Amino acid sequence: MNLGIGLEIRIARIRAGLTQAELAQRLYIDRSLISLIELERSPVGKERLQAIQEITGVELDVAK
């Protein structure tokens, strides 16, 4: 099954034991932007995606 990148990020965040607010704080962005990214209503740039991977310890499928 092919998950969208937003759902992959959400799953990685939850598995890392982080709330949207905690992930946003580590990325120095607003929590609402995490919500928009997870809902795929806002794009996630390459650098931010790399940071999310480092924070969560999960490799995300960047081809999506």
MONOR-V851476 format. One record per residue. RES is the residue in one small letter. SS is DSSP state (alpha for helix, beta for strand, coil for the rest). Layout:
[[RES	SS] [RES	SS]]
This chain:
[[m	coil] [n	coil] [l	coil] [g	coil] [i	alpha] [g	alpha] [l	alpha] [e	alpha] [i	alpha] [r	alpha] [i	alpha] [a	alpha] [r	alpha] [i	alpha] [r	alpha] [a	coil] [g	coil] [l	coil] [t	coil] [q	alpha] [a	alpha] [e	alpha] [l	alpha] [a	alpha] [q	alpha] [r	alpha] [l	alpha] [y	coil] [i	coil] [d	coil] [r	alpha] [s	alpha] [l	alpha] [i	alpha] [s	alpha] [l	alpha] [i	alpha] [e	alpha] [l	coil] [e	coil] [r	coil] [s	coil] [p	coil] [v	coil] [g	coil] [k	alpha] [e	alpha] [r	alpha] [l	alpha] [q	alpha] [a	alpha] [i	alpha] [q	alpha] [e	alpha] [i	alpha] [t	alpha] [g	coil] [v	coil] [e	coil] [l	coil] [d	coil] [v	coil] [a	coil] [k	coil]]
